[in-house]
């Protein structure tokens, strides 16, 4: 069974062209992955498509785990 984290990690690896080992729950998008707001926007768009949810804001989505928790919360609505 593929977890939310696994799906999101795959999207991040594809979008940012980083190694899978670089993406951990505590990974910070800006500090650890050098992702800018456009990168995060593209990641969020892919996640919205994958999980059929809407993410209204990037606010508070600093780490991979923040994004996983948000997606899990939205997916159960």
WOPE-V475824 format. One record per run of one state. SS is the DSSP state (A for helix, B for strand, O for the rest). FROM is the first residue (numbers start at 1). TO is the last residue. Records with the same first field share a line. If there is no record, write none. Layout:
BEGIN
SS: FROM-TO, FROM-TO
END
This chain:
BEGIN
O: 1-3, 17-19, 23-27, 34-36, 52-62, 76-77
A: 4-16, 20-22, 29-33, 37-51, 64-75
B: 28-28, 63-63
END
